Amino acid sequence: MRAHEAGALHGNDAAPTWLPFPTDVNALIPGLWSRTTVRGADGALEVGGVSVTRIAEEVGTPAFVLDEDDFRERARGFRDAFAEAFRPHAGAQVYYAGKAFLCGAVARWVQEDGLGLDVCTGGELAVALRAGFPAERIALHGNNKSDAELRRAIEVGVGRIVADSLDEIARIDALSAEAGTRTAVMLRVTTGVEAHTHEFIATAHEDQKFGLSLSGGRAFEGVRDVLAAEHLELVGLHSHIGSQIFDTGGFEVAARRVLDLVAQVRDELGHTITQLDLGGGFGVMYNTQHTPSTPEALAAGIAGIVEKQCHELELDVPHVSFEPGRAIAGPSTQTLYGVGTVKDVSLGGPHHRVYVSVDGGMSDNIRTALYDADYSCLLASRVSGERPEVVRVVGKHCESGDIVVKDEYMPADVHRGDLVSVPVTGAYCYSLASNYNHVPRPPVVAVKDGELRTLVRRETEDDLLALDIG
């Protein structure tokens, strides 16, 4: 607890120290909302030229509202920035990480805008193929791919399979022999770099399930196995250091260690590795604590790192690929909720907390509970002249940890029937959505140029009951 900067009469003094007191509680924080989000003449938010009140009337709440222009501009921004930064060398390719959010329309946008597509399960591969995404521009990830998933990837001719273990190398080789083909393989290596992020989304330290470790020689052994396999072609090495990363420091150490392996393979096995995938994990702004880098700054910084390390090791700069997902999908989408119960809870003495309950919750955004993520929110259906009050936005589920936004300032008169919007929910919210408490998942709607269209329809009770055949 702390006293508010503006004095005891301003707010309930339950705000965290990082949360600034708003000069205008109705204002959109720059960088937090998708590019076309504005306040309309009636005070309601508009996205892509469509009012949130119209969205709520036509598709109901909760609903994921995806700004199509914003998503596609971000995708093209990463594509162009990395292509330009690595143009003097062997070039660069950006793969959209489908695990952030994937549906047929998104796969088609990514294809049309010239990106590759990274998938990590047979289900994501199925979505991509049904959308007509070219198989040769697909990369398949996964630490425990089934034979069925590998067989399908080989049969359709995905551009590369990222092998994650020594066992998997042997299985891909055997399945490729069965299909009478050679399969392009990248080898995922674990560099020992731990990104400054939550434990469960830092993926390059040693004690975790992904990849083959550089320490102990397992990664080198994997390279040797792929080169010896009759039906495999080693196209490169893959490294991913984590998620929600805001600078290039971790990439510098990881690139050095992966390139050391490239030099070792050259010197000891006489093989030149010509491709390197440095993953993604680029951070986004969820609230005022975060200052993300631009694609241009990230690309230039990483290009400089790779060039320097290659020069020191007397290597040609390889073709480099990257896999942004969150940085493209996250800021493009907001979740629109309807307000139900508003409850003022005493915390003892003068302290209290206002709980604003909405009609979604941890079934459509588990990240607050899972990763202790901090989100922002805004009164979306109107403007208010009331004083700012610290609130906690919570869901409708039978869990005390069902929190959507832990702390944010909203007008003190927020009430049942209002609409609240939570920005930056395009990545890992719908993808991680569940039917907890048998709540149907929300729809995903795209807005552009005043038009609204449904990409993924709302689930119904009939959908839920159709699976129950007991």
C-alpha positions in Angstrom: 0.0 0.0 0.0 1.1 3.6 -0.5 -0.4 7.1 -0.4 -1.2 8.5 -3.8 0.9 11.4 -5.1 -2.2 13.6 -5.4 -3.2 13.0 -1.8 -5.6 10.7 0.2 -8.7 12.1 -1.6 -7.5 10.8 -5.0 -7.9 7.0 -5.3 -7.9 4.2 -2.8 -4.1 4.2 -2.4 -4.0 0.5 -3.5 -2.1 1.3 -6.7 1.3 -0.2 -7.3 4.2 2.2 -7.4 4.8 1.9 -11.2 1.2 2.8 -12.1 1.0 6.6 -12.9 -1.9 8.7 -11.8 -3.8 9.7 -15.1 -4.2 13.3 -16.0 -7.2 12.1 -18.1 -8.7 8.8 -17.2 -10.4 8.6 -20.6 -7.3 9.1 -22.7 -5.6 6.3 -24.7 -2.0 5.7 -23.6 0.2 6.1 -26.7 1.7 2.8 -27.9 -0.7 0.7 -25.9 -3.6 0.6 -28.5 -3.7 -0.6 -32.1 -3.1 2.0 -34.7 -6.7 2.7 -35.7 -8.1 2.9 -32.1 -9.6 6.3 -31.3 -12.4 7.9 -29.3 -15.4 8.5 -31.4 -17.6 11.6 -31.3 -19.9 9.9 -28.9 -17.1 9.0 -26.5 -17.0 5.3 -27.4 -13.8 3.7 -28.7 -13.6 3.0 -32.4 -11.3 0.4 -34.0 -10.9 0.2 -37.7 -13.7 2.7 -38.1 -16.1 0.5 -36.1 -17.6 1.5 -32.7 -17.2 -0.9 -29.9 -20.9 -0.4 -29.1 -21.7 -1.7 -32.6 -19.4 -4.6 -32.0 -21.1 -5.5 -28.7 -24.5 -5.2 -30.3 -23.6 -7.4 -33.3 -21.4 -10.1 -31.8 -21.8 -9.7 -28.1 -19.2 -9.7 -25.3 -16.6 -10.8 -24.6 -15.0 -10.5 -28.0 -11.5 -10.3 -29.4 -11.3 -7.3 -31.7 -8.5 -7.6 -34.2 -7.3 -4.4 -36.1 -6.5 -5.9 -39.5 -4.5 -2.9 -40.7 -2.4 -2.9 -37.5 -1.6 -6.6 -37.7 -0.6 -6.5 -41.3 1.5 -3.3 -40.9 3.4 -4.9 -38.1 4.0 -8.0 -40.1 5.3 -6.1 -43.0 7.4 -3.9 -40.7 9.3 -6.9 -39.4 9.6 -8.4 -42.9 11.1 -5.2 -44.3 13.3 -4.2 -41.3 15.1 -7.6 -41.2 15.4 -7.9 -45.0 17.0 -4.5 -45.1 19.4 -5.1 -42.2 20.7 -8.3 -43.7 20.6 -7.2 -47.3 24.4 -6.8 -47.6 24.8 -10.5 -46.7 22.7 -13.6 -47.4 19.4 -12.0 -46.5 16.8 -12.7 -43.9 13.4 -14.3 -43.7 10.6 -13.6 -41.1 8.3 -16.4 -40.0 5.2 -15.4 -38.2 5.0 -17.6 -35.0 1.5 -19.0 -35.3 1.3 -20.1 -31.7 0.7 -16.5 -30.8 -2.6 -16.6 -32.7 -3.6 -18.5 -35.8 -6.7 -18.9 -37.9 -7.3 -19.2 -41.6 -7.6 -15.5 -42.3 -4.4 -14.7 -40.4 -2.6 -17.5 -42.3 -3.7 -15.9 -45.6 -2.6 -12.4 -44.5 0.8 -13.7 -43.6 1.1 -15.5 -47.0 0.0 -12.4 -48.9 2.5 -10.2 -47.0 5.4 -12.4 -47.9 6.2 -14.0 -44.5 6.9 -17.6 -43.6 4.8 -19.4 -41.0 6.1 -21.2 -37.9 3.8 -23.9 -36.5 4.4 -26.2 -33.6 1.7 -28.8 -33.7 -0.3 -30.9 -36.2 -3.3 -28.7 -35.5 -1.5 -25.5 -36.4 -0.2 -27.2 -39.5 -3.7 -28.3 -40.4 -5.0 -24.7 -40.2 -2.2 -23.4 -42.4 -2.7 -26.1 -45.0 -6.5 -25.6 -45.1 -5.8 -21.8 -45.6 -3.7 -22.7 -48.7 -0.4 -21.6 -47.1 2.5 -22.8 -49.2 4.1 -25.8 -47.4 7.6 -24.8 -48.5 7.2 -21.6 -46.4 6.2 -23.5 -43.3 8.6 -24.5 -40.4 7.5 -27.1 -38.0 8.6 -26.9 -34.3 7.8 -29.0 -31.2 9.7 -30.8 -28.5 7.6 -34.0 -28.8 6.3 -34.3 -32.3 4.3 -37.5 -33.0 5.1 -39.8 -35.9 1.7 -38.7 -37.4 2.7 -35.0 -37.2 6.2 -35.7 -38.7 4.7 -37.9 -41.4 2.3 -35.3 -42.5 4.9 -32.6 -42.5 7.2 -34.7 -44.7 4.4 -35.7 -47.1 3.2 -32.1 -47.7 6.8 -30.9 -48.0 7.2 -28.3 -45.3 10.2 -26.1 -45.8 11.9 -27.3 -42.7 11.4 -29.4 -39.6 13.2 -28.1 -36.5 14.6 -31.3 -34.9 14.5 -31.1 -31.1 16.3 -34.3 -29.9 18.6 -37.1 -31.0 15.7 -39.5 -31.0 13.7 -37.2 -33.3 16.5 -37.0 -35.8 16.4 -40.7 -36.2 12.6 -40.8 -36.5 12.6 -38.0 -39.1 15.2 -39.9 -41.1 13.2 -43.2 -40.9 9.9 -41.5 -41.9 11.7 -39.7 -44.8 13.0 -43.0 -46.0 9.5 -44.4 -45.8 8.3 -41.5 -47.9 11.2 -41.8 -50.4 12.3 -38.3 -49.9 15.0 -36.1 -48.3 13.8 -33.7 -45.5 15.3 -30.3 -44.7 16.1 -30.2 -41.0 17.1 -27.4 -38.7 18.6 -28.4 -35.3 17.4 -26.6 -32.2 20.2 -25.8 -29.9 20.1 -24.6 -26.3 22.6 -21.8 -25.7 22.5 -21.5 -21.9 21.3 -17.9 -22.3 18.4 -17.1 -19.9 16.3 -14.2 -21.0 15.2 -11.7 -18.4 11.6 -12.8 -18.3 9.3 -15.1 -16.5 10.7 -18.5 -15.7 8.1 -20.3 -17.8 8.8 -18.3 -20.9 12.6 -18.3 -20.8 13.5 -21.1 -23.1 17.3 -21.2 -23.6 18.6 -22.0 -20.1 19.9 -25.5 -19.6 17.2 -26.9 -17.3 14.3 -27.1 -19.7 12.7 -29.3 -22.3 13.7 -27.7 -25.6 16.6 -28.4 -27.9 20.0 -29.9 -27.6 22.5 -28.3 -25.2 25.7 -26.8 -26.5 27.4 -27.7 -23.2 28.4 -31.4 -23.1 28.5 -31.7 -26.8 24.9 -32.8 -27.4 24.3 -30.2 -30.1 27.4 -31.1 -31.9 26.4 -34.8 -31.7 23.0 -33.8 -33.2 24.7 -32.0 -36.1 26.9 -35.1 -36.8 23.8 -37.4 -36.7 21.9 -35.2 -39.2 24.9 -35.1 -41.6 25.2 -38.9 -41.4 21.5 -39.5 -42.1 20.8 -40.6 -45.6 17.4 -38.9 -45.9 18.1 -35.7 -44.1 19.5 -32.4 -45.2 20.9 -30.1 -42.5 19.8 -26.5 -43.5 20.9 -24.7 -40.3 20.7 -24.2 -36.6 17.9 -22.8 -34.5 18.1 -20.9 -31.2 15.3 -19.2 -29.2 16.1 -17.5 -25.9 12.7 -16.6 -24.5 9.8 -14.2 -24.8 8.9 -10.6 -24.0 12.5 -9.4 -24.5 13.2 -5.7 -25.0 16.8 -5.4 -26.0 19.4 -7.3 -28.0 21.8 -8.2 -25.1 20.6 -11.8 -24.9 20.9 -12.3 -28.6 24.5 -11.2 -28.5 25.5 -14.1 -26.2 23.3 -16.6 -27.9 24.5 -15.7 -31.4 28.1 -16.0 -30.3 27.6 -19.5 -28.9 25.6 -20.8 -31.9 28.2 -19.4 -34.3 31.0 -21.0 -32.2 29.2 -24.3 -33.1 29.0 -23.3 -36.8 32.8 -22.8 -36.7 33.4 -26.1 -34.9 31.3 -28.0 -37.5 33.3 -26.3 -40.2 36.7 -27.1 -38.6 35.9 -30.7 -37.4 33.4 -32.0 -39.9 34.2 -29.9 -42.9 30.6 -28.8 -43.4 29.4 -25.2 -43.9 26.2 -24.3 -42.1 24.5 -21.5 -44.2 21.4 -20.7 -42.2 20.7 -19.5 -38.7 17.3 -19.0 -37.0 17.5 -16.8 -33.9 13.9 -17.2 -32.9 11.7 -14.3 -31.7 10.5 -13.3 -28.3 10.5 -9.5 -29.1 8.6 -7.7 -26.3 5.5 -5.5 -26.5 4.0 -2.8 -24.4 1.3 -4.2 -22.0 1.3 -1.1 -19.8 3.5 1.9 -18.9 6.3 -0.3 -17.5 7.2 -1.5 -20.9 9.2 0.2 -23.7 9.5 -2.1 -26.7 12.1 -1.7 -29.4 11.1 -1.0 -33.0 11.6 -3.6 -35.7 14.3 -1.4 -37.3 16.2 -1.1 -34.1 16.0 -4.8 -33.4 17.1 -5.7 -36.9 20.0 -3.3 -37.0 21.2 -4.4 -33.5 21.0 -8.1 -34.2 22.6 -7.7 -37.7 25.5 -5.9 -36.1 26.0 -8.6 -33.5 25.9 -11.4 -36.1 28.3 -9.5 -38.5 30.8 -8.9 -35.6 30.8 -12.5 -34.4 31.1 -13.9 -38.0 34.1 -11.6 -38.7 35.9 -12.8 -35.5 35.3 -16.4 -36.4 36.1 -15.9 -40.1 32.6 -17.1 -41.2 30.4 -15.7 -43.9 27.3 -14.2 -42.5 24.6 -16.9 -42.9 21.0 -16.4 -44.0 19.2 -15.5 -40.9 15.5 -16.0 -40.0 13.4 -14.7 -37.1 10.0 -15.7 -35.6 8.0 -12.8 -34.2 4.5 -13.7 -33.0 3.6 -11.6 -30.0 5.1 -8.4 -31.5 2.8 -8.7 -34.5 -0.4 -10.2 -33.1 -0.3 -8.8 -29.5 -0.8 -5.0 -30.0 -3.3 -5.6 -32.9 -6.1 -6.9 -30.7 -8.1 -5.8 -27.8 -10.7 -7.7 -25.8 -14.1 -6.1 -25.3 -15.9 -7.0 -22.1 -19.3 -6.2 -20.6 -19.3 -5.0 -17.0 -21.5 -6.9 -14.5 -21.0 -6.5 -10.7 -19.0 -3.7 -9.3 -17.9 -4.2 -5.7 -16.1 -2.0 -3.2 -14.2 -4.2 -0.7 -12.8 -2.8 2.5 -9.2 -3.7 3.2 -9.2 -2.3 6.7 -9.1 1.3 7.9 -9.2 3.7 5.0 -8.0 1.2 2.5 -10.3 -0.5 0.0 -10.3 -2.1 -3.4 -12.9 -1.8 -6.2 -13.6 -5.0 -8.1 -15.1 -4.7 -11.6 -16.4 -8.0 -12.7 -16.7 -8.6 -16.5 -18.3 -11.4 -18.5 -15.1 -13.2 -19.5 -12.0 -13.9 -17.5 -9.3 -16.5 -17.2 -11.0 -18.7 -19.9 -10.1 -16.0 -22.5 -7.0 -14.6 -20.8 -5.1 -16.9 -18.6 -1.9 -14.9 -18.8 -2.5 -12.9 -15.6 -2.9 -16.0 -13.6 -0.3 -18.1 -15.4 2.5 -15.5 -15.9 1.6 -12.8 -13.4 1.1 -10.6 -16.4 0.1 -6.9 -16.0 -2.6 -5.5 -18.4 -4.2 -2.2 -18.8 -7.8 -1.3 -19.6 -10.1 1.5 -20.4 -13.8 2.4 -20.1 -14.7 1.8 -23.7 -18.4 2.7 -24.2 -18.3 6.3 -23.0 -16.2 9.0 -21.4 -16.6 10.1 -17.8 -15.9 13.2 -15.8 -15.6 11.3 -12.5 -12.4 11.0 -10.5 -10.0 8.2 -11.3 -10.2 5.2 -9.0 -7.9 2.2 -8.8 -9.8 -0.9 -9.8 -9.1 -4.6 -10.3 -10.9 -6.2 -13.3 -11.9 -9.7 -12.6 -13.7 -12.5 -14.4 -16.8 -14.6 -13.8 -15.0 -17.9 -13.0 -15.1 -19.8 -9.8 -11.5 -18.9 -8.9 -10.2 -16.1 -6.6 -7.2 -15.9 -9.1 -9.5 -15.1 -12.0 -8.0 -11.7 -12.5 -7.8 -9.9 -15.9 -6.3 -6.6 -14.9 -4.6 -6.4 -11.5 -4.5 -2.7 -11.1 -5.6 0.2 -13.3 -7.3 3.6 -12.9 -10.9 3.9 -14.2 -13.6 6.4 -13.6 -15.2 6.1 -10.2 -18.7 5.8 -11.8 -18.0 2.6 -13.8 -21.1 0.5 -13.5 -23.1 -2.5 -14.8 -23.7 -2.3 -18.5 -20.5 -0.4 -19.4 -18.0 -1.8 -21.8 -14.4 -2.2 -20.8 -11.6 -2.9 -23.3 -8.3 -4.5 -22.5 -5.5 -3.8 -25.1 -2.7 -6.1 -26.3 -4.6 -9.3 -26.1 -3.8 -10.6 -29.6 -1.1 -13.0 -28.5 -1.5 -16.1 -26.4 -5.0 -15.1 -25.1 -7.3 -16.8 -27.6 -4.5 -19.4 -28.2 -4.6 -20.3 -24.5 -8.3 -20.0 -24.1 -10.3 -22.7 -22.4 -13.8 -23.8 -21.6 -13.2 -23.6 -17.9 -16.6 -23.7 -16.0 -18.0 -24.7 -19.4 -17.8 -21.2 -20.6 -17.8 -21.0 -24.5 -14.8 -19.2 -26.0 -15.3 -15.7 -27.4 -15.3 -14.9 -31.1 -12.4 -13.2 -32.9 -13.7 -10.3 -35.2 -11.6 -8.3 -37.6 -12.3 -4.6 -38.2 -11.1 -2.6 -41.2 -12.3 0.5 -43.0 -15.6 0.6 -41.1 -16.4 -3.1 -41.8 -16.7 -5.8 -39.2 -16.3 -9.5 -40.0 -16.0 -12.6 -37.9 -12.8 -14.7 -38.3 -13.6 -17.2 -35.5 -17.2 -17.5 -34.4 -18.3 -17.6 -30.8 -18.6 -21.1 -29.3 -22.1 -22.1 -28.2 -23.5 -24.4 -25.6 -24.3 -26.8 -28.5 -20.6 -26.9 -29.3 -19.8 -27.8 -25.8 -22.5 -30.5 -25.5 -21.6 -32.0 -28.9 -18.4 -33.3 -27.4 -20.1 -35.0 -24.4 -21.2 -38.4 -25.8 -21.4 -40.2 -22.4 
